[in-house]
Amino acid sequence: MCLGIPGKVVAIYEADGIRMGEVEFDGIVKQVCLAYLPEIAVGDYTIVHVGFAISQVDEQSARETLALFQNLGLLDEELQVKGDEVVP
């Protein structure tokens, strides 16, 4: 299953001419392509699907969705977490 997961942008940088960022998902940080959202800034929340930020969302919606995914047991699966280890 591939869900769009909400996360908070904690850093923005450029890699090989592409706008990238670090996005935090309930304590897990992943590198994400931000090219589709040129207006997004550090501190904003976004929906990430297969490594791409695809839309901006408000903090309340992001937190509610993360809590729902966590309660359903989907968050670790989507973020590829096994035990305490994050799988790249």
Backbone atoms as SQL, in Angstrom:
CREATE TABLE atoms (id INTEGER PRIMARY KEY, chain TEXT, resi INTEGER, resn TEXT, atom TEXT, x REAL, y REAL, z REAL);
INSERT INTO atoms VALUES
  (1, 'A', 1, 'MET', 'N', 0.846, -1.170, 0.000),
  (2, 'A', 1, 'MET', 'CA', 0.000, 0.000, 0.000),
  (3, 'A', 1, 'MET', 'C', 0.891, 1.233, 0.000),
  (4, 'A', 2, 'CYS', 'N', 0.504, 2.250, -0.725),
  (5, 'A', 2, 'CYS', 'CA', 1.243, 3.509, -0.741),
  (6, 'A', 2, 'CYS', 'C', 0.291, 4.645, -0.395),
  (7, 'A', 3, 'LEU', 'N', 0.476, 5.198, 0.775),
  (8, 'A', 3, 'LEU', 'CA', -0.344, 6.315, 1.235),
  (9, 'A', 3, 'LEU', 'C', 0.444, 7.603, 1.131),
  (10, 'A', 4, 'GLY', 'N', -0.245, 8.712, 1.024),
  (11, 'A', 4, 'GLY', 'CA', 0.388, 10.010, 1.168),
  (12, 'A', 4, 'GLY', 'C', 0.478, 10.299, 2.652),
  (13, 'A', 5, 'ILE', 'N', 1.683, 10.481, 3.152),
  (14, 'A', 5, 'ILE', 'CA', 1.921, 10.661, 4.586),
  (15, 'A', 5, 'ILE', 'C', 2.232, 12.134, 4.870),
  (16, 'A', 6, 'PRO', 'N', 1.574, 12.747, 5.856),
  (17, 'A', 6, 'PRO', 'CA', 1.897, 14.127, 6.201),
  (18, 'A', 6, 'PRO', 'C', 3.153, 14.208, 7.061),
  (19, 'A', 7, 'GLY', 'N', 3.942, 15.243, 6.806),
  (20, 'A', 7, 'GLY', 'CA', 5.148, 15.468, 7.588),
  (21, 'A', 7, 'GLY', 'C', 5.497, 16.945, 7.624),
  (22, 'A', 8, 'LYS', 'N', 6.409, 17.281, 8.522),
  (23, 'A', 8, 'LYS', 'CA', 6.838, 18.670, 8.712),
  (24, 'A', 8, 'LYS', 'C', 8.193, 18.883, 8.049),
  (25, 'A', 9, 'VAL', 'N', 8.295, 19.921, 7.232),
  (26, 'A', 9, 'VAL', 'CA', 9.552, 20.260, 6.579),
  (27, 'A', 9, 'VAL', 'C', 10.492, 20.846, 7.634),
  (28, 'A', 10, 'VAL', 'N', 11.651, 20.196, 7.827),
  (29, 'A', 10, 'VAL', 'CA', 12.597, 20.667, 8.839),
  (30, 'A', 10, 'VAL', 'C', 13.863, 21.256, 8.222),
  (31, 'A', 11, 'ALA', 'N', 14.082, 21.030, 6.924),
  (32, 'A', 11, 'ALA', 'CA', 15.246, 21.603, 6.241),
  (33, 'A', 11, 'ALA', 'C', 14.966, 21.611, 4.744),
  (34, 'A', 12, 'ILE', 'N', 15.537, 22.610, 4.060),
  (35, 'A', 12, 'ILE', 'CA', 15.423, 22.698, 2.603),
  (36, 'A', 12, 'ILE', 'C', 16.818, 22.929, 2.044),
  (37, 'A', 13, 'TYR', 'N', 17.123, 22.231, 0.955),
  (38, 'A', 13, 'TYR', 'CA', 18.421, 22.369, 0.304),
  (39, 'A', 13, 'TYR', 'C', 18.284, 22.002, -1.169),
  (40, 'A', 14, 'GLU', 'N', 19.334, 22.229, -1.922),
  (41, 'A', 14, 'GLU', 'CA', 19.345, 21.871, -3.330),
  (42, 'A', 14, 'GLU', 'C', 20.348, 20.748, -3.540),
  (43, 'A', 15, 'ALA', 'N', 19.966, 19.757, -4.339),
  (44, 'A', 15, 'ALA', 'CA', 20.850, 18.640, -4.671),
  (45, 'A', 15, 'ALA', 'C', 20.788, 18.413, -6.176),
  (46, 'A', 16, 'ASP', 'N', 21.890, 18.598, -6.847),
  (47, 'A', 16, 'ASP', 'CA', 21.957, 18.420, -8.301),
  (48, 'A', 16, 'ASP', 'C', 20.903, 19.255, -9.022),
  (49, 'A', 17, 'GLY', 'N', 20.683, 20.476, -8.543),
  (50, 'A', 17, 'GLY', 'CA', 19.742, 21.380, -9.175),
  (51, 'A', 17, 'GLY', 'C', 18.283, 21.119, -8.841),
  (52, 'A', 18, 'ILE', 'N', 18.016, 20.215, -7.910),
  (53, 'A', 18, 'ILE', 'CA', 16.645, 19.872, -7.535),
  (54, 'A', 18, 'ILE', 'C', 16.382, 20.334, -6.107),
  (55, 'A', 19, 'ARG', 'N', 15.254, 20.969, -5.890),
  (56, 'A', 19, 'ARG', 'CA', 14.873, 21.427, -4.545),
  (57, 'A', 19, 'ARG', 'C', 14.464, 20.217, -3.709),
  (58, 'A', 20, 'MET', 'N', 15.194, 20.005, -2.626),
  (59, 'A', 20, 'MET', 'CA', 14.987, 18.859, -1.748),
  (60, 'A', 20, 'MET', 'C', 14.761, 19.358, -0.325),
  (61, 'A', 21, 'GLY', 'N', 14.325, 18.448, 0.531),
  (62, 'A', 21, 'GLY', 'CA', 14.149, 18.808, 1.921),
  (63, 'A', 21, 'GLY', 'C', 14.202, 17.592, 2.824),
  (64, 'A', 22, 'GLU', 'N', 14.334, 17.859, 4.092),
  (65, 'A', 22, 'GLU', 'CA', 14.201, 16.821, 5.105),
  (66, 'A', 22, 'GLU', 'C', 12.833, 17.029, 5.730),
  (67, 'A', 23, 'VAL', 'N', 12.044, 15.961, 5.746),
  (68, 'A', 23, 'VAL', 'CA', 10.689, 16.018, 6.281),
  (69, 'A', 23, 'VAL', 'C', 10.589, 15.029, 7.429),
  (70, 'A', 24, 'GLU', 'N', 10.016, 15.496, 8.543),
  (71, 'A', 24, 'GLU', 'CA', 9.898, 14.682, 9.759),
  (72, 'A', 24, 'GLU', 'C', 8.486, 14.122, 9.863),
  (73, 'A', 25, 'PHE', 'N', 8.424, 12.806, 10.047),
  (74, 'A', 25, 'PHE', 'CA', 7.168, 12.083, 10.191),
  (75, 'A', 25, 'PHE', 'C', 7.150, 11.416, 11.557),
  (76, 'A', 26, 'ASP', 'N', 6.524, 12.023, 12.521),
  (77, 'A', 26, 'ASP', 'CA', 6.390, 11.417, 13.848),
  (78, 'A', 26, 'ASP', 'C', 7.725, 10.913, 14.384),
  (79, 'A', 27, 'GLY', 'N', 8.768, 11.749, 14.255),
  (80, 'A', 27, 'GLY', 'CA', 10.091, 11.412, 14.775),
  (81, 'A', 27, 'GLY', 'C', 11.045, 10.802, 13.771),
  (82, 'A', 28, 'ILE', 'N', 10.582, 10.435, 12.601),
  (83, 'A', 28, 'ILE', 'CA', 11.420, 9.849, 11.554),
  (84, 'A', 28, 'ILE', 'C', 11.645, 10.909, 10.485),
  (85, 'A', 29, 'VAL', 'N', 12.908, 11.126, 10.097),
  (86, 'A', 29, 'VAL', 'CA', 13.241, 12.133, 9.097),
  (87, 'A', 29, 'VAL', 'C', 13.668, 11.441, 7.810),
  (88, 'A', 30, 'LYS', 'N', 13.074, 11.897, 6.700),
  (89, 'A', 30, 'LYS', 'CA', 13.405, 11.348, 5.382),
  (90, 'A', 30, 'LYS', 'C', 13.695, 12.483, 4.415),
  (91, 'A', 31, 'GLN', 'N', 14.513, 12.174, 3.400),
  (92, 'A', 31, 'GLN', 'CA', 14.781, 13.129, 2.326),
  (93, 'A', 31, 'GLN', 'C', 13.631, 13.060, 1.331),
  (94, 'A', 32, 'VAL', 'N', 13.157, 14.239, 0.913),
  (95, 'A', 32, 'VAL', 'CA', 11.985, 14.334, 0.059),
  (96, 'A', 32, 'VAL', 'C', 12.242, 15.363, -1.035),
  (97, 'A', 33, 'CYS', 'N', 11.748, 15.093, -2.229),
  (98, 'A', 33, 'CYS', 'CA', 11.810, 16.056, -3.316),
  (99, 'A', 33, 'CYS', 'C', 10.716, 17.098, -3.108),
  (100, 'A', 34, 'LEU', 'N', 11.100, 18.383, -3.127),
  (101, 'A', 34, 'LEU', 'CA', 10.157, 19.488, -2.932),
  (102, 'A', 34, 'LEU', 'C', 9.893, 20.252, -4.229),
  (103, 'A', 35, 'ALA', 'N', 10.328, 19.717, -5.362),
  (104, 'A', 35, 'ALA', 'CA', 10.247, 20.431, -6.639),
  (105, 'A', 35, 'ALA', 'C', 8.822, 20.825, -7.016),
  (106, 'A', 36, 'TYR', 'N', 7.826, 20.042, -6.624),
  (107, 'A', 36, 'TYR', 'CA', 6.438, 20.336, -6.983),
  (108, 'A', 36, 'TYR', 'C', 5.804, 21.417, -6.114),
  (109, 'A', 37, 'LEU', 'N', 6.487, 21.786, -5.031),
  (110, 'A', 37, 'LEU', 'CA', 5.944, 22.791, -4.104),
  (111, 'A', 37, 'LEU', 'C', 6.975, 23.894, -3.865),
  (112, 'A', 38, 'PRO', 'N', 7.204, 24.751, -4.842),
  (113, 'A', 38, 'PRO', 'CA', 8.255, 25.778, -4.694),
  (114, 'A', 38, 'PRO', 'C', 7.985, 26.771, -3.564),
  (115, 'A', 39, 'GLU', 'N', 6.722, 26.893, -3.123),
  (116, 'A', 39, 'GLU', 'CA', 6.376, 27.861, -2.078),
  (117, 'A', 39, 'GLU', 'C', 6.526, 27.305, -0.660),
  (118, 'A', 40, 'ILE', 'N', 6.732, 26.013, -0.517),
  (119, 'A', 40, 'ILE', 'CA', 6.797, 25.416, 0.822),
  (120, 'A', 40, 'ILE', 'C', 8.066, 25.871, 1.546),
  (121, 'A', 41, 'ALA', 'N', 7.943, 26.077, 2.858),
  (122, 'A', 41, 'ALA', 'CA', 9.052, 26.588, 3.663),
  (123, 'A', 41, 'ALA', 'C', 9.272, 25.686, 4.879),
  (124, 'A', 42, 'VAL', 'N', 10.421, 25.859, 5.510),
  (125, 'A', 42, 'VAL', 'CA', 10.716, 25.143, 6.751),
  (126, 'A', 42, 'VAL', 'C', 9.627, 25.473, 7.761),
  (127, 'A', 43, 'GLY', 'N', 9.092, 24.431, 8.407),
  (128, 'A', 43, 'GLY', 'CA', 8.017, 24.595, 9.375),
  (129, 'A', 43, 'GLY', 'C', 6.645, 24.289, 8.805),
  (130, 'A', 44, 'ASP', 'N', 6.529, 24.270, 7.476),
  (131, 'A', 44, 'ASP', 'CA', 5.257, 23.928, 6.835),
  (132, 'A', 44, 'ASP', 'C', 5.061, 22.414, 6.852),
  (133, 'A', 45, 'TYR', 'N', 3.821, 21.999, 6.644),
  (134, 'A', 45, 'TYR', 'CA', 3.484, 20.577, 6.572),
  (135, 'A', 45, 'TYR', 'C', 3.116, 20.224, 5.135),
  (136, 'A', 46, 'THR', 'N', 3.471, 19.017, 4.737),
  (137, 'A', 46, 'THR', 'CA', 3.216, 18.561, 3.381),
  (138, 'A', 46, 'THR', 'C', 2.769, 17.105, 3.387),
  (139, 'A', 47, 'ILE', 'N', 2.095, 16.715, 2.317),
  (140, 'A', 47, 'ILE', 'CA', 1.768, 15.309, 2.090),
  (141, 'A', 47, 'ILE', 'C', 2.850, 14.757, 1.178),
  (142, 'A', 48, 'VAL', 'N', 3.462, 13.644, 1.576),
  (143, 'A', 48, 'VAL', 'CA', 4.542, 13.033, 0.799),
  (144, 'A', 48, 'VAL', 'C', 4.073, 11.682, 0.277),
  (145, 'A', 49, 'HIS', 'N', 4.286, 11.485, -1.014),
  (146, 'A', 49, 'HIS', 'CA', 3.938, 10.212, -1.657),
  (147, 'A', 49, 'HIS', 'C', 5.150, 9.764, -2.472),
  (148, 'A', 50, 'VAL', 'N', 5.630, 8.575, -2.201),
  (149, 'A', 50, 'VAL', 'CA', 6.807, 7.958, -2.848),
  (150, 'A', 50, 'VAL', 'C', 7.978, 8.931, -3.002),
  (151, 'A', 51, 'GLY', 'N', 8.262, 9.678, -1.934),
  (152, 'A', 51, 'GLY', 'CA', 9.432, 10.547, -1.903),
  (153, 'A', 51, 'GLY', 'C', 9.238, 11.938, -2.475),
  (154, 'A', 52, 'PHE', 'N', 8.012, 12.284, -2.877),
  (155, 'A', 52, 'PHE', 'CA', 7.726, 13.600, -3.432),
  (156, 'A', 52, 'PHE', 'C', 6.678, 14.311, -2.586),
  (157, 'A', 53, 'ALA', 'N', 6.955, 15.581, -2.250),
  (158, 'A', 53, 'ALA', 'CA', 5.954, 16.410, -1.579),
  (159, 'A', 53, 'ALA', 'C', 4.935, 16.807, -2.637),
  (160, 'A', 54, 'ILE', 'N', 3.657, 16.453, -2.415),
  (161, 'A', 54, 'ILE', 'CA', 2.654, 16.676, -3.461),
  (162, 'A', 54, 'ILE', 'C', 1.615, 17.735, -3.107),
  (163, 'A', 55, 'SER', 'N', 1.495, 18.100, -1.835),
  (164, 'A', 55, 'SER', 'CA', 0.579, 19.175, -1.464),
  (165, 'A', 55, 'SER', 'C', 0.941, 19.689, -0.076),
  (166, 'A', 56, 'GLN', 'N', 0.534, 20.908, 0.187),
  (167, 'A', 56, 'GLN', 'CA', 0.759, 21.506, 1.494),
  (168, 'A', 56, 'GLN', 'C', -0.514, 21.370, 2.306),
  (169, 'A', 57, 'VAL', 'N', -0.379, 21.068, 3.612),
  (170, 'A', 57, 'VAL', 'CA', -1.524, 20.931, 4.505),
  (171, 'A', 57, 'VAL', 'C', -1.272, 21.711, 5.775),
  (172, 'A', 58, 'ASP', 'N', -2.341, 21.967, 6.515),
  (173, 'A', 58, 'ASP', 'CA', -2.181, 22.666, 7.789),
  (174, 'A', 58, 'ASP', 'C', -1.728, 21.676, 8.868),
  (175, 'A', 59, 'GLU', 'N', -1.162, 22.207, 9.928),
  (176, 'A', 59, 'GLU', 'CA', -0.601, 21.380, 10.999),
  (177, 'A', 59, 'GLU', 'C', -1.644, 20.478, 11.648),
  (178, 'A', 60, 'GLN', 'N', -2.837, 20.992, 11.920),
  (179, 'A', 60, 'GLN', 'CA', -3.860, 20.187, 12.582),
  (180, 'A', 60, 'GLN', 'C', -4.239, 18.974, 11.732),
  (181, 'A', 61, 'SER', 'N', -4.454, 19.177, 10.447),
  (182, 'A', 61, 'SER', 'CA', -4.796, 18.058, 9.556),
  (183, 'A', 61, 'SER', 'C', -3.667, 17.040, 9.511),
  (184, 'A', 62, 'ALA', 'N', -2.432, 17.527, 9.456),
  (185, 'A', 62, 'ALA', 'CA', -1.278, 16.626, 9.412),
  (186, 'A', 62, 'ALA', 'C', -1.207, 15.776, 10.673),
  (187, 'A', 63, 'ARG', 'N', -1.360, 16.405, 11.833),
  (188, 'A', 63, 'ARG', 'CA', -1.283, 15.660, 13.097),
  (189, 'A', 63, 'ARG', 'C', -2.432, 14.649, 13.242),
  (190, 'A', 64, 'GLU', 'N', -3.633, 15.038, 12.842),
  (191, 'A', 64, 'GLU', 'CA', -4.772, 14.116, 12.922),
  (192, 'A', 64, 'GLU', 'C', -4.569, 12.909, 12.011),
  (193, 'A', 65, 'THR', 'N', -4.070, 13.139, 10.816),
  (194, 'A', 65, 'THR', 'CA', -3.824, 12.048, 9.872),
  (195, 'A', 65, 'THR', 'C', -2.725, 11.129, 10.374),
  (196, 'A', 66, 'LEU', 'N', -1.637, 11.706, 10.889),
  (197, 'A', 66, 'LEU', 'CA', -0.558, 10.877, 11.449),
  (198, 'A', 66, 'LEU', 'C', -1.069, 10.008, 12.592),
  (199, 'A', 67, 'ALA', 'N', -1.892, 10.584, 13.468),
  (200, 'A', 67, 'ALA', 'CA', -2.435, 9.819, 14.596),
  (201, 'A', 67, 'ALA', 'C', -3.324, 8.687, 14.094),
  (202, 'A', 68, 'LEU', 'N', -4.135, 8.956, 13.101),
  (203, 'A', 68, 'LEU', 'CA', -4.999, 7.932, 12.531),
  (204, 'A', 68, 'LEU', 'C', -4.178, 6.799, 11.923),
  (205, 'A', 69, 'PHE', 'N', -3.168, 7.143, 11.121),
  (206, 'A', 69, 'PHE', 'CA', -2.307, 6.125, 10.512),
  (207, 'A', 69, 'PHE', 'C', -1.592, 5.308, 11.583),
  (208, 'A', 70, 'GLN', 'N', -1.141, 5.976, 12.659),
  (209, 'A', 70, 'GLN', 'CA', -0.449, 5.283, 13.749),
  (210, 'A', 70, 'GLN', 'C', -1.405, 4.302, 14.428),
  (211, 'A', 71, 'ASN', 'N', -2.624, 4.760, 14.710),
  (212, 'A', 71, 'ASN', 'CA', -3.613, 3.897, 15.372),
  (213, 'A', 71, 'ASN', 'C', -4.004, 2.701, 14.517),
  (214, 'A', 72, 'LEU', 'N', -4.008, 2.872, 13.208),
  (215, 'A', 72, 'LEU', 'CA', -4.349, 1.784, 12.299),
  (216, 'A', 72, 'LEU', 'C', -3.160, 0.856, 12.010),
  (217, 'A', 73, 'GLY', 'N', -1.984, 1.232, 12.526),
  (218, 'A', 73, 'GLY', 'CA', -0.793, 0.417, 12.307),
  (219, 'A', 73, 'GLY', 'C', -0.192, 0.580, 10.924),
  (220, 'A', 74, 'LEU', 'N', -0.535, 1.661, 10.237),
  (221, 'A', 74, 'LEU', 'CA', -0.057, 1.870, 8.873),
  (222, 'A', 74, 'LEU', 'C', 1.203, 2.721, 8.776),
  (223, 'A', 75, 'LEU', 'N', 1.489, 3.513, 9.798),
  (224, 'A', 75, 'LEU', 'CA', 2.586, 4.463, 9.714),
  (225, 'A', 75, 'LEU', 'C', 3.928, 3.763, 9.581),
  (226, 'A', 76, 'ASP', 'N', 4.211, 2.784, 10.437),
  (227, 'A', 76, 'ASP', 'CA', 5.493, 2.085, 10.367),
  (228, 'A', 76, 'ASP', 'C', 5.668, 1.379, 9.032),
  (229, 'A', 77, 'GLU', 'N', 4.583, 0.799, 8.536),
  (230, 'A', 77, 'GLU', 'CA', 4.633, 0.111, 7.234),
  (231, 'A', 77, 'GLU', 'C', 4.979, 1.087, 6.114),
  (232, 'A', 78, 'GLU', 'N', 4.323, 2.234, 6.108),
  (233, 'A', 78, 'GLU', 'CA', 4.555, 3.213, 5.048),
  (234, 'A', 78, 'GLU', 'C', 5.939, 3.836, 5.132),
  (235, 'A', 79, 'LEU', 'N', 6.436, 4.031, 6.347),
  (236, 'A', 79, 'LEU', 'CA', 7.760, 4.631, 6.523),
  (237, 'A', 79, 'LEU', 'C', 8.858, 3.577, 6.560),
  (238, 'A', 80, 'GLN', 'N', 8.502, 2.329, 6.361),
  (239, 'A', 80, 'GLN', 'CA', 9.423, 1.201, 6.333),
  (240, 'A', 80, 'GLN', 'C', 10.254, 1.122, 7.613),
  (241, 'A', 81, 'VAL', 'N', 9.551, 1.093, 8.745),
  (242, 'A', 81, 'VAL', 'CA', 10.193, 0.988, 10.050),
  (243, 'A', 81, 'VAL', 'C', 10.098, -0.443, 10.512),
  (244, 'A', 82, 'LYS', 'N', 11.237, -0.999, 10.934),
  (245, 'A', 82, 'LYS', 'CA', 11.258, -2.349, 11.486),
  (246, 'A', 82, 'LYS', 'C', 11.916, -2.259, 12.854),
  (247, 'A', 83, 'GLY', 'N', 11.115, -2.441, 13.892),
  (248, 'A', 83, 'GLY', 'CA', 11.648, -2.267, 15.251),
  (249, 'A', 83, 'GLY', 'C', 11.999, -0.806, 15.442),
  (250, 'A', 84, 'ASP', 'N', 13.242, -0.548, 15.818),
  (251, 'A', 84, 'ASP', 'CA', 13.730, 0.818, 15.971),
  (252, 'A', 84, 'ASP', 'C', 14.531, 1.278, 14.755),
  (253, 'A', 85, 'GLU', 'N', 14.563, 0.466, 13.723),
  (254, 'A', 85, 'GLU', 'CA', 15.403, 0.753, 12.557),
  (255, 'A', 85, 'GLU', 'C', 14.557, 1.247, 11.391),
  (256, 'A', 86, 'VAL', 'N', 15.014, 2.326, 10.749),
  (257, 'A', 86, 'VAL', 'CA', 14.357, 2.846, 9.558),
  (258, 'A', 86, 'VAL', 'C', 15.073, 2.263, 8.355),
  (259, 'A', 87, 'VAL', 'N', 14.304, 1.650, 7.470),
  (260, 'A', 87, 'VAL', 'CA', 14.872, 1.033, 6.274),
  (261, 'A', 87, 'VAL', 'C', 14.909, 2.073, 5.172),
  (262, 'A', 88, 'PRO', 'N', 16.070, 2.270, 4.528),
  (263, 'A', 88, 'PRO', 'CA', 16.154, 3.297, 3.454),
  (264, 'A', 88, 'PRO', 'C', 15.286, 2.956, 2.267);
